[in-house]
Structure formats: C-alpha cells, structure tokens
C-alpha cells in the first residue's frame, strides 16, 4: 500500500475536480473530513462555501453571473447524530434522509446514478464518517460504465479503526481532458500531518491555482464530538 502526502496525491493533477478526504489526524485524537471543489467554466468558478447549520452549502459568489445552478448549488456537508455526510452533489440529502429513516449509506446511493452532464457523466463521490468508540468511515463513487452513459458502476469502500495520520482520498476526475476522464481505482491513501491549520494550508496549496475554487476542512474530537472547521474560498 502506497501512502502519499497530500501534495503528492493532488499536486500533480491539474484537474481532480471535486474531492473528498476522510481520515484520522496525526495525533489520533480527531476524525478529519475535507471536501474541495474546482472549476473550469465561469459558472463553476463562481462559487463559495458558506456555513449552513452544522454543515455547509455552495452559493454563487456573484448571483448575476450564475447561469445554471442545477449541478453546482447543493449542500456538500450535513451532520446527523454521530454521522457526518460529505458528497459532491444533492445525494447528500439522499443519504441524510436514508439514515433518518433507518436506512444506510449504501441503500441511499443505490438509488442514484452519475451526473447527467454529457459527455463527462461526472461521477458522484460520497463519504460518511461515523464517530464513536470505533471510528470508521465509508467512501463511494458512482460512475458511468461506458462513453454513452448507458450503464452505471457503483463502488463502496469501508475503513474501520484507521491509523493515526492516515486518510483516504477520492475525487471525480483522474485529470483534465475533453471529455473529463473519471477517477479510476481505489481511493488514494494519504498522510495527514499537523493540526487543522497546517493540513488545510497543505491541501489548499496542493490544488491547482487556476482551477481551485473552495475547500472545507473539519476536525472532530473523537472523545467529545467537538468540531472545528475551516473554509477557504478563492472568491473571498
């Protein structure tokens, strides 16, 4: 198993798109949840993260320039009881409603497919962090199985009792292109160094300067449940 630094995992990729990282802090005391968005078009770049209760939502930085909100305005992070949900689309609410009704992360995502943005068919990436004595988390990617968008592939990954200083990263694209190539393989194993400010700075710096838009990082104390968050918006 190859463990990479955040810089190695993201720094050489011009366009990883939207990405989720979940893991355990270097001191072992905190769950770490991170989510970032990037953009190539003016519409995609015209966004910021804002607080929304215990979670966050995307919002137009300049509402007058927003042309189509359908796939870019959504709540990436929601919290329910011991669960923190993070996704790259409105499947956040699908998962939230499933948990609320006694269902599961997997059940919820089996009702969803990739985004209908032909020809990219952007994958839906999702994560679920479960706090408690035995911290664990799940990641998922749903993507098209062919260039025409006729088939769907769903992949699920579970990580129990993660080691201190270790996390897993998944994102929508393996790089830039037309159409954009979907992420392939298992989530990358990444090394988590330092506290929340050091980690946030390292992740933000690793994202391509021209394409990065916003970053959210949260550290959650595994004993007390106390959460500390950071939001970085290029459009600040």
VENRA-V80820 format. One record per residue. RES is the residue in one letter. SS is DSSP state (alpha for helix, beta for strand, coil for the rest). PSI is psi as a letter, one per 30 degrees, with the letter a starting at -180 (* if undefined). Layout:
BEGIN
<<RES & SS & PSI> <RES & SS & PSI>>
END
This chain:
BEGIN
<<X & coil & k> <X & coil & k> <X & beta & k> <X & beta & l> <X & beta & l> <X & alpha & e> <X & alpha & e> <X & alpha & e> <X & alpha & e> <X & alpha & f> <X & coil & f> <X & coil & f> <X & coil & j> <X & coil & e> <X & coil & i> <X & coil & f> <X & coil & c> <X & coil & k> <X & beta & l> <X & beta & k> <X & beta & k> <X & beta & k> <X & beta & a> <X & beta & k> <X & coil & l> <X & coil & e> <X & coil & f> <X & coil & f> <X & coil & f> <X & beta & k> <X & beta & k> <X & beta & k> <X & beta & k> <X & beta & k> <X & beta & k> <X & beta & l> <X & beta & k> <X & beta & l> <X & coil & k> <X & coil & e> <X & coil & l> <X & alpha & e> <X & alpha & e> <X & alpha & e> <X & alpha & f> <X & coil & h> <X & beta & l> <X & beta & l> <X & beta & k> <X & beta & l> <X & beta & k> <X & beta & j> <X & coil & b> <X & coil & f> <X & beta & a> <X & beta & l> <X & beta & l> <X & beta & l> <X & beta & k> <X & beta & k> <X & coil & e> <X & coil & j> <X & alpha & f> <X & alpha & f> <X & alpha & g> <X & coil & j> <X & coil & e> <X & coil & j> <X & coil & f> <X & coil & e> <X & coil & g> <X & coil & f> <X & coil & j> <X & coil & l> <X & coil & j> <X & coil & f> <X & beta & k> <X & beta & l> <X & beta & k> <X & beta & j> <X & coil & b> <X & coil & g> <X & beta & k> <X & beta & j> <X & beta & k> <X & beta & k> <X & beta & l> <X & coil & g> <X & coil & a> <X & coil & g> <X & alpha & f> <X & alpha & e> <X & alpha & e> <X & alpha & e> <X & alpha & e> <X & alpha & e> <X & alpha & e> <X & alpha & e> <X & alpha & e> <X & alpha & e> <X & coil & g> <X & coil & g> <X & coil & a> <X & coil & l> <X & alpha & e> <X & alpha & e> <X & alpha & e> <X & alpha & e> <X & alpha & f> <X & coil & f> <X & coil & f> <X & coil & l> <X & coil & a> <X & coil & l> <X & coil & k> <X & coil & h> <X & coil & i> <X & coil & k> <X & coil & g> <X & coil & e> <X & coil & h> <X & coil & k> <X & coil & l> <X & beta & j> <X & beta & k> <X & beta & l> <X & beta & l> <X & beta & j> <X & beta & k> <X & beta & j> <X & coil & l> <X & coil & a> <X & coil & e> <X & coil & i> <X & coil & k> <X & beta & l> <X & beta & l> <X & beta & k> <X & beta & l> <X & beta & l> <X & beta & k> <X & beta & k> <X & beta & l> <X & beta & k> <X & coil & f> <X & coil & l> <X & coil & f> <X & coil & f> <X & coil & g> <X & coil & f> <X & coil & l> <X & beta & k> <X & beta & k> <X & beta & k> <X & beta & k> <X & beta & k> <X & beta & k> <X & beta & k> <X & beta & j> <X & beta & k> <X & coil & h> <X & coil & k> <X & coil & l> <X & coil & k> <X & coil & g> <X & beta & k> <X & beta & l> <X & beta & k> <X & beta & k> <X & beta & k> <X & beta & l> <X & coil & e> <X & beta & k> <X & coil & f> <X & coil & a> <X & coil & l> <X & coil & l> <X & coil & j> <X & coil & l> <X & coil & k> <X & coil & k> <X & beta & l> <X & coil & k> <X & coil & l> <X & coil & a> <X & coil & l> <X & coil & k> <X & beta & k> <X & beta & k> <X & beta & l> <X & beta & k> <X & coil & j> <X & coil & k> <X & coil & a> <X & coil & a> <X & alpha & e> <X & alpha & e> <X & alpha & e> <X & alpha & e> <X & alpha & e> <X & alpha & e> <X & alpha & e> <X & alpha & e> <X & alpha & e> <X & alpha & e> <X & alpha & f> <X & coil & k> <X & coil & k> <X & coil & e> <X & coil & f> <X & coil & f> <X & beta & k> <X & beta & e> <X & beta & l> <X & beta & k> <X & beta & k> <X & beta & k> <X & beta & k> <X & beta & k> <X & beta & j> <X & beta & k> <X & coil & f> <X & coil & e> <X & coil & f> <X & coil & f> <X & coil & k> <X & beta & k> <X & beta & k> <X & beta & l> <X & beta & k> <X & beta & k> <X & beta & k> <X & beta & k> <X & coil & e> <X & coil & i> <X & coil & *>>
END
